[in-house]
């Protein structure tokens, strides 16, 4: 996977999912990556992406359930956007009550980025982008800080993620049917 540009932060408290989508598109498209490495362009693209992914029409022109922007980006919209921009089918998968080791193993070895929704015991609250991983750790773009951080397998499995203050796995958005 292409190297991820550092310092690109989500522009507001609601746009973590959109920031992950802009970052994912940049990883898959070198020309787009060059464009969005400028922080001002990144900000504008994220805000535009957030408006698009919470609207009633997805990137492919299909109808999707609209969503209040104040609640962030829903998992189905992230899957729709990644499918439309990558040319590969993505799906959202609830993982809150699944075995953490099995979920971790699904994320290891992906050749495309995947989204991970994290939160507290009650709600998903934040989206990060899984860039790569192996049997011991995942590399994750954390849009609140604009950094790529390492999540050890044991912290992932035990719901001790510490990603922008959120610990618990809620959804993955993965390539595949």
N, C-alpha and C positions, 0 to 999 in steps of 0.2 A: 504494500500500500504506500502511496506517496507520503512524504513527510508533511506533518501538519504544521501550519504557521502558528507561532506563539502569539499570545496577547490579544486574541480576538474574543472579546467578551460580549455576552448578551446585553443589549441596550437597556432593558428594563426587567422588572421582576416577573413578567409573564412570557417572555420570549425565549426561554431556554430550548424548547422544542424546535422553534424556528431557527435558532442559532445552530443547533445540531444539524438541521436539514441543509442550511447554507454550507456548513463545514463539510457535510457528506458530499454534496454536489461538487464542492471544490476538490475533494479528494479523488473524485471520479472523472473530473474534467479539468485538465491542466490550464486551459485558457480562462476558464471561470475562476480557478484558484488564483491565477495571477491578478485578476480583476479584484477579488475580494480580500486580498491581503492588506489593502488600504483600509484602516479602521473606519473611516467615514463611509466608504462604499459598503463594507461589511455591515455596518449599522443599518444603512438604508435597505440593503438586501434582506436583512433579518426582519425588519419591520414590514416590508412588502410580503415576505414569505409568511409571516404570522397572519397577515390579513387574508392571504390566499388560502391558507390551510384551515382557517376557521370559517370560511365562507361556505355557501351551499353548493359550489362547483369546485371539483378538484382539478389538479394539474392536467388531467387528460380530458377534461370537459364533462365528466360524469357528475351526476348529482351525489352529494355526500351530506350527511346530517350537519347542519350548521352548528356552531359552538360559540358560546360567549368568549370573546377574546380575553376577558379578565380571568378566565379559568385556565389559560394556557393553551396548549395544542393537544388535542385528543390523539390517542394511539392510532385509531383508524386513519386519521388524516396524515400522520407521519408515514404509515404504511402506504397510503395512496400516493403521497409525494415521492417517496423513495422508489416506488414502482414506476411512476411516470418519468422520473429523471434518470434512473439507472438502466431501464430496459429489462429489469429482472423483477419478478414478482416478490413482494414483501408481504408479511402478515404480522398482525399484532397477537401476542400470546399472553394471557394472564398467568403470572408466575408466583403470585403472593403466597400461595399455600402449596406450591410444588417443592420438591426436594432441591435445595440450593446447589448441591453437587451436580445434579442432572442439568439444571439451568446453566450453570457455569460451563459444563462440557459442551452444550449447544453453542456457546459463544466462542469457544476456543477454535482456532483454525479457520475462521471465516475469511473469505477473500474480499468481502465487501463490508463496509461499516454497518453496525447495528445499533439501534437505540435501546436504551434502558431507562425505564421510569422507576424512580425511587421516591420514597416518602417516609411517613411515620406509620404507626400502627393503624391509623384510621384512613389515610388517603394518600394517593400518589401526589407528589408536590414538585418534582423536578425531573428533567430529562437530561441524560448524558449520552455521549456517542462512544460506543465501544469500537476502538480502532483495530486492535489486535490482541492476541493473548496466547499463552501457552499453559502448561499444566500447573504453573505456580502463580501466575499473575496476569491481570488484564491491563492494557493501556487504554485509558479513557479520556476523551476530551470533556472537560468540565467547563461548561460555558459561563458559569457565574464568575470564575476566576480567569478564564481564558487560557488555562493551562492543560497540558496532558499530565494526568496523574496515574499512579500505579495502584491498582487494587489487588492485594494478595488474595489468593483463592480462599484461604480460611476466613478472611473477613467477609468475602462475598457469600460464602456458604452459611455463615453464622448471622447474616443480616447486620453486619457492623461496617457498612460501607463508608460512612463519613464523607459523603459527597455533597458539598455545600450544606452540611449540617443534616443531611437525610441519610438514613441507614437501611431502610427496608426495601427489598425488590418488590415491584408491583407488576410491571409489564416488560416484555421484550418486543422489539419490532425487528424481525429477522428475515433475511432472504430465504426464499423457498416457498413451496405451496402449502 
